[in-house]
């Protein structure tokens, strides 16, 4: 057999992945629609996360000294900025 034939045979014997959350949602009459990861066209959280990282990266160099509380404060600032930015839209 060729590799693609073997792989097709293997796929026929592998049970599909079952996710507990999907099963729970189905029991309550809902269906979970999975979105492709890392595609901001289909998953808006990727745009929000990108904006947070951009804000954080632009300001982390100006923090002296870099402490746990300073970094946490900067992330909170980035999240607040993005939340208020997207709340307007």
PDB file of N, CA, C and O in Angstrom:
ATOM      1  N   UNK A   1       0.843  -1.189   0.000  1.00  0.00           N
ATOM      2  CA  UNK A   1       0.000   0.000   0.000  1.00  0.00           C
ATOM      3  C   UNK A   1       0.882   1.245   0.000  1.00  0.00           C
ATOM      4  O   UNK A   1       1.996   1.227   0.524  1.00  0.00           O
ATOM      5  N   UNK A   2       0.387   2.301  -0.579  1.00  0.00           N
ATOM      6  CA  UNK A   2       1.085   3.581  -0.589  1.00  0.00           C
ATOM      7  C   UNK A   2       0.754   4.320   0.717  1.00  0.00           C
ATOM      8  O   UNK A   2      -0.198   3.979   1.419  1.00  0.00           O
ATOM      9  N   UNK A   3       1.568   5.343   1.022  1.00  0.00           N
ATOM     10  CA  UNK A   3       1.417   6.053   2.287  1.00  0.00           C
ATOM     11  C   UNK A   3       0.024   6.669   2.444  1.00  0.00           C
ATOM     12  O   UNK A   3      -0.567   6.583   3.521  1.00  0.00           O
ATOM     13  N   UNK A   4      -0.500   7.282   1.396  1.00  0.00           N
ATOM     14  CA  UNK A   4      -1.822   7.902   1.512  1.00  0.00           C
ATOM     15  C   UNK A   4      -2.915   6.859   1.730  1.00  0.00           C
ATOM     16  O   UNK A   4      -3.902   7.139   2.410  1.00  0.00           O
ATOM     17  N   UNK A   5      -2.755   5.665   1.167  1.00  0.00           N
ATOM     18  CA  UNK A   5      -3.723   4.596   1.384  1.00  0.00           C
ATOM     19  C   UNK A   5      -3.653   4.085   2.822  1.00  0.00           C
ATOM     20  O   UNK A   5      -4.677   3.821   3.453  1.00  0.00           O
ATOM     21  N   UNK A   6      -2.431   3.950   3.325  1.00  0.00           N
ATOM     22  CA  UNK A   6      -2.250   3.506   4.708  1.00  0.00           C
ATOM     23  C   UNK A   6      -2.855   4.523   5.661  1.00  0.00           C
ATOM     24  O   UNK A   6      -3.549   4.161   6.611  1.00  0.00           O
ATOM     25  N   UNK A   7      -2.589   5.806   5.402  1.00  0.00           N
ATOM     26  CA  UNK A   7      -3.099   6.861   6.271  1.00  0.00           C
ATOM     27  C   UNK A   7      -4.635   6.887   6.252  1.00  0.00           C
ATOM     28  O   UNK A   7      -5.262   7.106   7.288  1.00  0.00           O
ATOM     29  N   UNK A   8      -5.229   6.668   5.097  1.00  0.00           N
ATOM     30  CA  UNK A   8      -6.683   6.633   4.998  1.00  0.00           C
ATOM     31  C   UNK A   8      -7.236   5.456   5.807  1.00  0.00           C
ATOM     32  O   UNK A   8      -8.266   5.578   6.470  1.00  0.00           O
ATOM     33  N   UNK A   9      -6.549   4.331   5.745  1.00  0.00           N
ATOM     34  CA  UNK A   9      -6.966   3.155   6.523  1.00  0.00           C
ATOM     35  C   UNK A   9      -6.858   3.412   8.027  1.00  0.00           C
ATOM     36  O   UNK A   9      -7.727   3.003   8.796  1.00  0.00           O
ATOM     37  N   UNK A  10      -5.792   4.089   8.436  1.00  0.00           N
ATOM     38  CA  UNK A  10      -5.603   4.424   9.853  1.00  0.00           C
ATOM     39  C   UNK A  10      -6.703   5.365  10.325  1.00  0.00           C
ATOM     40  O   UNK A  10      -7.267   5.168  11.401  1.00  0.00           O
ATOM     41  N   UNK A  11      -7.014   6.386   9.530  1.00  0.00           N
ATOM     42  CA  UNK A  11      -8.049   7.344   9.918  1.00  0.00           C
ATOM     43  C   UNK A  11      -9.411   6.669  10.095  1.00  0.00           C
ATOM     44  O   UNK A  11     -10.231   7.122  10.894  1.00  0.00           O
ATOM     45  N   UNK A  12      -9.651   5.593   9.354  1.00  0.00           N
ATOM     46  CA  UNK A  12     -10.926   4.876   9.492  1.00  0.00           C
ATOM     47  C   UNK A  12     -11.031   4.144  10.827  1.00  0.00           C
ATOM     48  O   UNK A  12     -12.132   3.801  11.258  1.00  0.00           O
ATOM     49  N   UNK A  13      -9.903   3.904  11.482  1.00  0.00           N
ATOM     50  CA  UNK A  13      -9.910   3.160  12.739  1.00  0.00           C
ATOM     51  C   UNK A  13      -9.712   4.040  13.974  1.00  0.00           C
ATOM     52  O   UNK A  13      -9.735   3.537  15.097  1.00  0.00           O
ATOM     53  N   UNK A  14      -9.520   5.324  13.784  1.00  0.00           N
ATOM     54  CA  UNK A  14      -9.345   6.248  14.906  1.00  0.00           C
ATOM     55  C   UNK A  14     -10.706   6.856  15.238  1.00  0.00           C
ATOM     56  O   UNK A  14     -11.342   7.462  14.375  1.00  0.00           O
ATOM     57  N   UNK A  15     -11.154   6.699  16.476  1.00  0.00           N
ATOM     58  CA  UNK A  15     -12.452   7.293  16.828  1.00  0.00           C
ATOM     59  C   UNK A  15     -12.351   8.825  16.817  1.00  0.00           C
ATOM     60  O   UNK A  15     -11.290   9.382  17.097  1.00  0.00           O
ATOM     61  N   UNK A  16     -13.459   9.498  16.490  1.00  0.00           N
ATOM     62  CA  UNK A  16     -13.427  10.961  16.479  1.00  0.00           C
ATOM     63  C   UNK A  16     -13.218  11.502  17.890  1.00  0.00           C
ATOM     64  O   UNK A  16     -13.609  10.878  18.876  1.00  0.00           O
ATOM     65  N   UNK A  17     -12.593  12.676  17.964  1.00  0.00           N
ATOM     66  CA  UNK A  17     -12.384  13.319  19.262  1.00  0.00           C
ATOM     67  C   UNK A  17     -13.725  13.794  19.809  1.00  0.00           C
ATOM     68  O   UNK A  17     -14.521  14.405  19.096  1.00  0.00           O
ATOM     69  N   UNK A  18     -13.957  13.508  21.062  1.00  0.00           N
ATOM     70  CA  UNK A  18     -15.166  13.975  21.729  1.00  0.00           C
ATOM     71  C   UNK A  18     -14.763  14.952  22.819  1.00  0.00           C
ATOM     72  O   UNK A  18     -13.941  14.640  23.681  1.00  0.00           O
ATOM     73  N   UNK A  19     -15.342  16.116  22.768  1.00  0.00           N
ATOM     74  CA  UNK A  19     -15.051  17.145  23.758  1.00  0.00           C
ATOM     75  C   UNK A  19     -16.218  17.223  24.731  1.00  0.00           C
ATOM     76  O   UNK A  19     -17.375  17.311  24.322  1.00  0.00           O
ATOM     77  N   UNK A  20     -15.906  17.190  26.015  1.00  0.00           N
ATOM     78  CA  UNK A  20     -16.947  17.173  27.044  1.00  0.00           C
ATOM     79  C   UNK A  20     -17.836  18.406  26.984  1.00  0.00           C
ATOM     80  O   UNK A  20     -19.044  18.323  27.203  1.00  0.00           O
ATOM     81  N   UNK A  21     -17.227  19.557  26.685  1.00  0.00           N
ATOM     82  CA  UNK A  21     -18.013  20.783  26.610  1.00  0.00           C
ATOM     83  C   UNK A  21     -19.025  20.713  25.466  1.00  0.00           C
ATOM     84  O   UNK A  21     -20.165  21.152  25.615  1.00  0.00           O
ATOM     85  N   UNK A  22     -18.607  20.161  24.327  1.00  0.00           N
ATOM     86  CA  UNK A  22     -19.530  20.016  23.201  1.00  0.00           C
ATOM     87  C   UNK A  22     -20.683  19.087  23.558  1.00  0.00           C
ATOM     88  O   UNK A  22     -21.833  19.357  23.211  1.00  0.00           O
ATOM     89  N   UNK A  23     -20.376  17.996  24.248  1.00  0.00           N
ATOM     90  CA  UNK A  23     -21.414  17.055  24.661  1.00  0.00           C
ATOM     91  C   UNK A  23     -22.382  17.707  25.643  1.00  0.00           C
ATOM     92  O   UNK A  23     -23.595  17.517  25.544  1.00  0.00           O
ATOM     93  N   UNK A  24     -21.849  18.474  26.585  1.00  0.00           N
ATOM     94  CA  UNK A  24     -22.689  19.164  27.555  1.00  0.00           C
ATOM     95  C   UNK A  24     -23.606  20.178  26.861  1.00  0.00           C
ATOM     96  O   UNK A  24     -24.793  20.271  27.175  1.00  0.00           O
ATOM     97  N   UNK A  25     -23.048  20.924  25.929  1.00  0.00           N
ATOM     98  CA  UNK A  25     -23.857  21.902  25.193  1.00  0.00           C
ATOM     99  C   UNK A  25     -24.951  21.203  24.393  1.00  0.00           C
ATOM    100  O   UNK A  25     -26.084  21.679  24.335  1.00  0.00           O
ATOM    101  N   UNK A  26     -24.611  20.075  23.778  1.00  0.00           N
ATOM    102  CA  UNK A  26     -25.582  19.323  22.987  1.00  0.00           C
ATOM    103  C   UNK A  26     -26.721  18.797  23.863  1.00  0.00           C
ATOM    104  O   UNK A  26     -27.874  18.764  23.433  1.00  0.00           O
ATOM    105  N   UNK A  27     -26.400  18.392  25.073  1.00  0.00           N
ATOM    106  CA  UNK A  27     -27.427  17.927  25.999  1.00  0.00           C
ATOM    107  C   UNK A  27     -28.422  19.031  26.353  1.00  0.00           C
ATOM    108  O   UNK A  27     -29.573  18.756  26.690  1.00  0.00           O
ATOM    109  N   UNK A  28     -27.968  20.279  26.273  1.00  0.00           N
ATOM    110  CA  UNK A  28     -28.831  21.422  26.591  1.00  0.00           C
ATOM    111  C   UNK A  28     -29.375  22.106  25.337  1.00  0.00           C
ATOM    112  O   UNK A  28     -29.876  23.229  25.399  1.00  0.00           O
ATOM    113  N   UNK A  29     -29.270  21.416  24.198  1.00  0.00           N
ATOM    114  CA  UNK A  29     -29.866  21.924  22.963  1.00  0.00           C
ATOM    115  C   UNK A  29     -29.028  22.932  22.206  1.00  0.00           C
ATOM    116  O   UNK A  29     -29.556  23.671  21.375  1.00  0.00           O
ATOM    117  N   UNK A  30     -27.728  22.979  22.475  1.00  0.00           N
ATOM    118  CA  UNK A  30     -26.859  23.918  21.775  1.00  0.00           C
ATOM    119  C   UNK A  30     -25.795  23.151  20.996  1.00  0.00           C
ATOM    120  O   UNK A  30     -25.467  22.012  21.328  1.00  0.00           O
ATOM    121  N   UNK A  31     -25.275  23.774  19.987  1.00  0.00           N
ATOM    122  CA  UNK A  31     -24.189  23.183  19.215  1.00  0.00           C
ATOM    123  C   UNK A  31     -23.017  24.149  19.231  1.00  0.00           C
ATOM    124  O   UNK A  31     -23.190  25.341  18.974  1.00  0.00           O
ATOM    125  N   UNK A  32     -21.837  23.651  19.527  1.00  0.00           N
ATOM    126  CA  UNK A  32     -20.635  24.484  19.590  1.00  0.00           C
ATOM    127  C   UNK A  32     -20.025  24.555  18.205  1.00  0.00           C
ATOM    128  O   UNK A  32     -19.791  23.535  17.557  1.00  0.00           O
ATOM    129  N   UNK A  33     -19.775  25.763  17.765  1.00  0.00           N
ATOM    130  CA  UNK A  33     -19.125  25.979  16.479  1.00  0.00           C
ATOM    131  C   UNK A  33     -17.661  26.303  16.741  1.00  0.00           C
ATOM    132  O   UNK A  33     -17.345  27.344  17.317  1.00  0.00           O
ATOM    133  N   UNK A  34     -16.785  25.429  16.324  1.00  0.00           N
ATOM    134  CA  UNK A  34     -15.354  25.654  16.531  1.00  0.00           C
ATOM    135  C   UNK A  34     -14.797  26.586  15.473  1.00  0.00           C
ATOM    136  O   UNK A  34     -15.085  26.431  14.286  1.00  0.00           O
ATOM    137  N   UNK A  35     -14.017  27.533  15.890  1.00  0.00           N
ATOM    138  CA  UNK A  35     -13.401  28.474  14.968  1.00  0.00           C
ATOM    139  C   UNK A  35     -11.941  28.118  14.780  1.00  0.00           C
ATOM    140  O   UNK A  35     -11.310  27.593  15.697  1.00  0.00           O
ATOM    141  N   UNK A  36     -11.391  28.395  13.605  1.00  0.00           N
ATOM    142  CA  UNK A  36      -9.970  28.101  13.407  1.00  0.00           C
ATOM    143  C   UNK A  36      -9.118  29.018  14.282  1.00  0.00           C
ATOM    144  O   UNK A  36      -9.372  30.221  14.348  1.00  0.00           O
ATOM    145  N   UNK A  37      -8.117  28.465  14.949  1.00  0.00           N
ATOM    146  CA  UNK A  37      -7.281  29.298  15.818  1.00  0.00           C
ATOM    147  C   UNK A  37      -6.390  30.243  15.020  1.00  0.00           C
ATOM    148  O   UNK A  37      -5.983  29.939  13.899  1.00  0.00           O
ATOM    149  N   UNK A  38      -6.097  31.383  15.614  1.00  0.00           N
ATOM    150  CA  UNK A  38      -5.140  32.358  15.080  1.00  0.00           C
ATOM    151  C   UNK A  38      -5.592  33.022  13.782  1.00  0.00           C
ATOM    152  O   UNK A  38      -4.756  33.584  13.074  1.00  0.00           O
ATOM    153  N   UNK A  39      -6.869  32.978  13.445  1.00  0.00           N
ATOM    154  CA  UNK A  39      -7.362  33.670  12.259  1.00  0.00           C
ATOM    155  C   UNK A  39      -8.230  34.834  12.716  1.00  0.00           C
ATOM    156  O   UNK A  39      -9.386  34.642  13.095  1.00  0.00           O
ATOM    157  N   UNK A  40      -7.675  36.041  12.680  1.00  0.00           N
ATOM    158  CA  UNK A  40      -8.426  37.188  13.199  1.00  0.00           C
ATOM    159  C   UNK A  40      -9.642  37.500  12.330  1.00  0.00           C
ATOM    160  O   UNK A  40     -10.567  38.169  12.789  1.00  0.00           O
ATOM    161  N   UNK A  41      -9.656  37.025  11.079  1.00  0.00           N
ATOM    162  CA  UNK A  41     -10.829  37.279  10.244  1.00  0.00           C
ATOM    163  C   UNK A  41     -12.053  36.556  10.794  1.00  0.00           C
ATOM    164  O   UNK A  41     -13.180  37.031  10.653  1.00  0.00           O
ATOM    165  N   UNK A  42     -11.826  35.410  11.419  1.00  0.00           N
ATOM    166  CA  UNK A  42     -12.929  34.598  11.918  1.00  0.00           C
ATOM    167  C   UNK A  42     -13.059  34.627  13.436  1.00  0.00           C
ATOM    168  O   UNK A  42     -14.088  34.223  13.976  1.00  0.00           O
ATOM    169  N   UNK A  43     -12.036  35.096  14.122  1.00  0.00           N
ATOM    170  CA  UNK A  43     -12.010  35.038  15.571  1.00  0.00           C
ATOM    171  C   UNK A  43     -11.572  36.409  16.105  1.00  0.00           C
ATOM    172  O   UNK A  43     -10.372  36.652  16.230  1.00  0.00           O
ATOM    173  N   UNK A  44     -12.500  37.298  16.421  1.00  0.00           N
ATOM    174  CA  UNK A  44     -12.156  38.669  16.805  1.00  0.00           C
ATOM    175  C   UNK A  44     -11.269  38.770  18.042  1.00  0.00           C
ATOM    176  O   UNK A  44     -10.605  39.791  18.225  1.00  0.00           O
ATOM    177  N   UNK A  45     -11.233  37.749  18.895  1.00  0.00           N
ATOM    178  CA  UNK A  45     -10.388  37.823  20.082  1.00  0.00           C
ATOM    179  C   UNK A  45      -8.927  37.944  19.679  1.00  0.00           C
ATOM    180  O   UNK A  45      -8.123  38.489  20.435  1.00  0.00           O
ATOM    181  N   UNK A  46      -8.571  37.444  18.500  1.00  0.00           N
ATOM    182  CA  UNK A  46      -7.190  37.564  18.022  1.00  0.00           C
ATOM    183  C   UNK A  46      -6.826  39.034  17.784  1.00  0.00           C
ATOM    184  O   UNK A  46      -5.693  39.439  18.048  1.00  0.00           O
ATOM    185  N   UNK A  47      -7.768  39.826  17.292  1.00  0.00           N
ATOM    186  CA  UNK A  47      -7.502  41.259  17.097  1.00  0.00           C
ATOM    187  C   UNK A  47      -7.334  41.955  18.440  1.00  0.00           C
ATOM    188  O   UNK A  47      -6.466  42.814  18.591  1.00  0.00           O
ATOM    189  N   UNK A  48      -8.154  41.591  19.407  1.00  0.00           N
ATOM    190  CA  UNK A  48      -8.069  42.196  20.734  1.00  0.00           C
ATOM    191  C   UNK A  48      -6.739  41.828  21.387  1.00  0.00           C
ATOM    192  O   UNK A  48      -6.063  42.690  21.947  1.00  0.00           O
ATOM    193  N   UNK A  49      -6.367  40.567  21.318  1.00  0.00           N
ATOM    194  CA  UNK A  49      -5.120  40.111  21.915  1.00  0.00           C
ATOM    195  C   UNK A  49      -3.926  40.795  21.246  1.00  0.00           C
ATOM    196  O   UNK A  49      -2.970  41.171  21.924  1.00  0.00           O
ATOM    197  N   UNK A  50      -3.974  40.956  19.933  1.00  0.00           N
ATOM    198  CA  UNK A  50      -2.909  41.635  19.210  1.00  0.00           C
ATOM    199  C   UNK A  50      -2.759  43.082  19.677  1.00  0.00           C
ATOM    200  O   UNK A  50      -1.642  43.575  19.840  1.00  0.00           O
ATOM    201  N   UNK A  51      -3.882  43.754  19.891  1.00  0.00           N
ATOM    202  CA  UNK A  51      -3.852  45.148  20.350  1.00  0.00           C
ATOM    203  C   UNK A  51      -3.287  45.239  21.771  1.00  0.00           C
ATOM    204  O   UNK A  51      -2.537  46.164  22.082  1.00  0.00           O
ATOM    205  N   UNK A  52      -3.647  44.282  22.631  1.00  0.00           N
ATOM    206  CA  UNK A  52      -3.108  44.258  24.000  1.00  0.00           C
ATOM    207  C   UNK A  52      -1.595  44.072  23.978  1.00  0.00           C
ATOM    208  O   UNK A  52      -0.867  44.775  24.678  1.00  0.00           O
ATOM    209  N   UNK A  53      -1.128  43.128  23.174  1.00  0.00           N
ATOM    210  CA  UNK A  53       0.319  42.878  23.101  1.00  0.00           C
ATOM    211  C   UNK A  53       1.061  44.094  22.548  1.00  0.00           C
ATOM    212  O   UNK A  53       2.157  44.417  23.007  1.00  0.00           O
ATOM    213  N   UNK A  54       0.465  44.764  21.566  1.00  0.00           N
ATOM    214  CA  UNK A  54       1.094  45.951  20.982  1.00  0.00           C
ATOM    215  C   UNK A  54       1.231  47.050  22.047  1.00  0.00           C
ATOM    216  O   UNK A  54       2.277  47.693  22.142  1.00  0.00           O
ATOM    217  N   UNK A  55       0.202  47.260  22.828  1.00  0.00           N
ATOM    218  CA  UNK A  55       0.234  48.267  23.894  1.00  0.00           C
ATOM    219  C   UNK A  55       1.289  47.900  24.931  1.00  0.00           C
ATOM    220  O   UNK A  55       2.078  48.748  25.347  1.00  0.00           O
ATOM    221  N   UNK A  56       1.302  46.635  25.349  1.00  0.00           N
ATOM    222  CA  UNK A  56       2.264  46.157  26.347  1.00  0.00           C
ATOM    223  C   UNK A  56       3.700  46.295  25.834  1.00  0.00           C
ATOM    224  O   UNK A  56       4.565  46.810  26.543  1.00  0.00           O
ATOM    225  N   UNK A  57       3.954  45.838  24.612  1.00  0.00           N
ATOM    226  CA  UNK A  57       5.310  45.886  24.047  1.00  0.00           C
ATOM    227  C   UNK A  57       5.828  47.315  23.911  1.00  0.00           C
ATOM    228  O   UNK A  57       7.018  47.570  24.095  1.00  0.00           O
ATOM    229  N   UNK A  58       4.934  48.239  23.591  1.00  0.00           N
ATOM    230  CA  UNK A  58       5.355  49.634  23.409  1.00  0.00           C
ATOM    231  C   UNK A  58       5.745  50.288  24.734  1.00  0.00           C
ATOM    232  O   UNK A  58       6.522  51.242  24.735  1.00  0.00           O
ATOM    233  N   UNK A  59       5.222  49.796  25.864  1.00  0.00           N
ATOM    234  CA  UNK A  59       5.443  50.467  27.149  1.00  0.00           C
ATOM    235  C   UNK A  59       6.315  49.701  28.139  1.00  0.00           C
ATOM    236  O   UNK A  59       6.731  50.270  29.148  1.00  0.00           O
ATOM    237  N   UNK A  60       6.600  48.433  27.877  1.00  0.00           N
ATOM    238  CA  UNK A  60       7.345  47.655  28.856  1.00  0.00           C
ATOM    239  C   UNK A  60       8.778  48.163  29.025  1.00  0.00           C
ATOM    240  O   UNK A  60       9.347  48.029  30.108  1.00  0.00           O
ATOM    241  N   UNK A  61       9.367  48.736  27.992  1.00  0.00           N
ATOM    242  CA  UNK A  61      10.733  49.252  28.076  1.00  0.00           C
ATOM    243  C   UNK A  61      10.864  50.456  28.986  1.00  0.00           C
ATOM    244  O   UNK A  61      11.956  50.737  29.480  1.00  0.00           O
ATOM    245  N   UNK A  62       9.784  51.168  29.218  1.00  0.00           N
ATOM    246  CA  UNK A  62       9.847  52.377  30.039  1.00  0.00           C
ATOM    247  C   UNK A  62       9.646  52.094  31.531  1.00  0.00           C
ATOM    248  O   UNK A  62       9.755  53.005  32.351  1.00  0.00           O
ATOM    249  N   UNK A  63       9.357  50.861  31.881  1.00  0.00           N
ATOM    250  CA  UNK A  63       9.137  50.515  33.292  1.00  0.00           C
ATOM    251  C   UNK A  63      10.471  50.186  33.953  1.00  0.00           C
ATOM    252  O   UNK A  63      11.196  49.290  33.521  1.00  0.00           O
ATOM    253  N   UNK A  64      10.770  50.922  34.993  1.00  0.00           N
ATOM    254  CA  UNK A  64      11.993  50.672  35.774  1.00  0.00           C
ATOM    255  C   UNK A  64      11.663  50.765  37.239  1.00  0.00           C
ATOM    256  O   UNK A  64      11.106  51.791  37.632  1.00  0.00           O
ATOM    257  N   UNK A  65      11.935  49.845  38.050  1.00  0.00           N
ATOM    258  CA  UNK A  65      12.379  48.485  37.748  1.00  0.00           C
ATOM    259  C   UNK A  65      11.192  47.636  37.316  1.00  0.00           C
ATOM    260  O   UNK A  65      10.046  47.945  37.642  1.00  0.00           O
ATOM    261  N   UNK A  66      11.471  46.565  36.581  1.00  0.00           N
ATOM    262  CA  UNK A  66      10.419  45.658  36.133  1.00  0.00           C
ATOM    263  C   UNK A  66      10.095  44.706  37.277  1.00  0.00           C
ATOM    264  O   UNK A  66      10.862  43.792  37.581  1.00  0.00           O
ATOM    265  N   UNK A  67       8.966  44.934  37.892  1.00  0.00           N
ATOM    266  CA  UNK A  67       8.520  44.090  39.006  1.00  0.00           C
ATOM    267  C   UNK A  67       7.226  43.385  38.601  1.00  0.00           C
ATOM    268  O   UNK A  67       6.584  43.741  37.613  1.00  0.00           O
ATOM    269  N   UNK A  68       6.872  42.397  39.379  1.00  0.00           N
ATOM    270  CA  UNK A  68       5.646  41.652  39.108  1.00  0.00           C
ATOM    271  C   UNK A  68       4.436  42.592  39.111  1.00  0.00           C
ATOM    272  O   UNK A  68       3.588  42.512  38.223  1.00  0.00           O
ATOM    273  N   UNK A  69       4.357  43.468  40.092  1.00  0.00           N
ATOM    274  CA  UNK A  69       3.203  44.367  40.190  1.00  0.00           C
ATOM    275  C   UNK A  69       3.187  45.381  39.051  1.00  0.00           C
ATOM    276  O   UNK A  69       2.117  45.761  38.575  1.00  0.00           O
ATOM    277  N   UNK A  70       4.373  45.825  38.607  1.00  0.00           N
ATOM    278  CA  UNK A  70       4.425  46.777  37.490  1.00  0.00           C
ATOM    279  C   UNK A  70       3.960  46.121  36.192  1.00  0.00           C
ATOM    280  O   UNK A  70       3.232  46.729  35.407  1.00  0.00           O
ATOM    281  N   UNK A  71       4.388  44.873  35.972  1.00  0.00           N
ATOM    282  CA  UNK A  71       3.969  44.154  34.767  1.00  0.00           C
ATOM    283  C   UNK A  71       2.465  43.891  34.806  1.00  0.00           C
ATOM    284  O   UNK A  71       1.777  44.072  33.801  1.00  0.00           O
ATOM    285  N   UNK A  72       1.959  43.470  35.950  1.00  0.00           N
ATOM    286  CA  UNK A  72       0.528  43.230  36.094  1.00  0.00           C
ATOM    287  C   UNK A  72      -0.269  44.511  35.867  1.00  0.00           C
ATOM    288  O   UNK A  72      -1.320  44.491  35.227  1.00  0.00           O
ATOM    289  N   UNK A  73       0.228  45.601  36.385  1.00  0.00           N
ATOM    290  CA  UNK A  73      -0.433  46.887  36.192  1.00  0.00           C
ATOM    291  C   UNK A  73      -0.458  47.276  34.714  1.00  0.00           C
ATOM    292  O   UNK A  73      -1.457  47.798  34.218  1.00  0.00           O
ATOM    293  N   UNK A  74       0.645  47.019  34.019  1.00  0.00           N
ATOM    294  CA  UNK A  74       0.710  47.338  32.588  1.00  0.00           C
ATOM    295  C   UNK A  74      -0.269  46.486  31.796  1.00  0.00           C
ATOM    296  O   UNK A  74      -0.927  46.986  30.883  1.00  0.00           O
ATOM    297  N   UNK A  75      -0.372  45.192  32.137  1.00  0.00           N
ATOM    298  CA  UNK A  75      -1.339  44.340  31.440  1.00  0.00           C
ATOM    299  C   UNK A  75      -2.768  44.793  31.721  1.00  0.00           C
ATOM    300  O   UNK A  75      -3.605  44.792  30.818  1.00  0.00           O
ATOM    301  N   UNK A  76      -3.049  45.173  32.944  1.00  0.00           N
ATOM    302  CA  UNK A  76      -4.387  45.687  33.259  1.00  0.00           C
ATOM    303  C   UNK A  76      -4.693  46.953  32.478  1.00  0.00           C
ATOM    304  O   UNK A  76      -5.813  47.149  32.006  1.00  0.00           O
ATOM    305  N   UNK A  77      -3.686  47.813  32.343  1.00  0.00           N
ATOM    306  CA  UNK A  77      -3.845  49.035  31.545  1.00  0.00           C
ATOM    307  C   UNK A  77      -4.141  48.679  30.085  1.00  0.00           C
ATOM    308  O   UNK A  77      -5.024  49.275  29.468  1.00  0.00           O
ATOM    309  N   UNK A  78      -3.411  47.716  29.537  1.00  0.00           N
ATOM    310  CA  UNK A  78      -3.614  47.304  28.145  1.00  0.00           C
ATOM    311  C   UNK A  78      -5.011  46.730  27.946  1.00  0.00           C
ATOM    312  O   UNK A  78      -5.685  47.049  26.966  1.00  0.00           O
ATOM    313  N   UNK A  79      -5.443  45.883  28.876  1.00  0.00           N
ATOM    314  CA  UNK A  79      -6.777  45.297  28.765  1.00  0.00           C
ATOM    315  C   UNK A  79      -7.867  46.347  28.893  1.00  0.00           C
ATOM    316  O   UNK A  79      -8.868  46.298  28.177  1.00  0.00           O
ATOM    317  N   UNK A  80      -7.678  47.304  29.807  1.00  0.00           N
ATOM    318  CA  UNK A  80      -8.661  48.377  29.968  1.00  0.00           C
ATOM    319  C   UNK A  80      -8.729  49.235  28.716  1.00  0.00           C
ATOM    320  O   UNK A  80      -9.816  49.621  28.285  1.00  0.00           O
ATOM    321  N   UNK A  81      -7.579  49.536  28.131  1.00  0.00           N
ATOM    322  CA  UNK A  81      -7.541  50.352  26.910  1.00  0.00           C
ATOM    323  C   UNK A  81      -8.287  49.647  25.782  1.00  0.00           C
ATOM    324  O   UNK A  81      -9.087  50.266  25.079  1.00  0.00           O
ATOM    325  N   UNK A  82      -8.030  48.378  25.613  1.00  0.00           N
ATOM    326  CA  UNK A  82      -8.673  47.632  24.530  1.00  0.00           C
ATOM    327  C   UNK A  82     -10.156  47.469  24.803  1.00  0.00           C
ATOM    328  O   UNK A  82     -10.967  47.589  23.884  1.00  0.00           O
ATOM    329  N   UNK A  83     -10.526  47.198  26.041  1.00  0.00           N
ATOM    330  CA  UNK A  83     -11.931  47.058  26.383  1.00  0.00           C
ATOM    331  C   UNK A  83     -12.684  48.339  26.091  1.00  0.00           C
ATOM    332  O   UNK A  83     -13.763  48.303  25.500  1.00  0.00           O
ATOM    333  N   UNK A  84     -12.130  49.471  26.496  1.00  0.00           N
ATOM    334  CA  UNK A  84     -12.824  50.735  26.234  1.00  0.00           C
ATOM    335  C   UNK A  84     -12.787  51.086  24.747  1.00  0.00           C
ATOM    336  O   UNK A  84     -13.718  51.713  24.242  1.00  0.00           O
ATOM    337  N   UNK A  85     -11.738  50.696  24.047  1.00  0.00           N
ATOM    338  CA  UNK A  85     -11.638  50.972  22.612  1.00  0.00           C
ATOM    339  C   UNK A  85     -12.706  50.200  21.857  1.00  0.00           C
ATOM    340  O   UNK A  85     -13.392  50.767  21.007  1.00  0.00           O
ATOM    341  N   UNK A  86     -12.858  48.911  22.153  1.00  0.00           N
ATOM    342  CA  UNK A  86     -13.821  48.093  21.441  1.00  0.00           C
ATOM    343  C   UNK A  86     -15.244  48.299  21.933  1.00  0.00           C
ATOM    344  O   UNK A  86     -16.189  47.958  21.222  1.00  0.00           O
ATOM    345  N   UNK A  87     -15.423  48.842  23.116  1.00  0.00           N
ATOM    346  CA  UNK A  87     -16.766  49.149  23.613  1.00  0.00           C
ATOM    347  C   UNK A  87     -17.377  50.288  22.809  1.00  0.00           C
ATOM    348  O   UNK A  87     -18.595  50.347  22.639  1.00  0.00           O
ATOM    349  N   UNK A  88     -16.536  51.191  22.314  1.00  0.00           N
ATOM    350  CA  UNK A  88     -17.013  52.322  21.515  1.00  0.00           C
ATOM    351  C   UNK A  88     -17.476  51.856  20.143  1.00  0.00           C
ATOM    352  O   UNK A  88     -18.427  52.400  19.583  1.00  0.00           O
ATOM    353  N   UNK A  89     -16.793  50.838  19.600  1.00  0.00           N
ATOM    354  CA  UNK A  89     -17.148  50.348  18.271  1.00  0.00           C
ATOM    355  C   UNK A  89     -18.426  49.604  18.350  1.00  0.00           C
ATOM    356  O   UNK A  89     -18.912  49.103  17.336  1.00  0.00           O
TER     357      UNK A  89
END
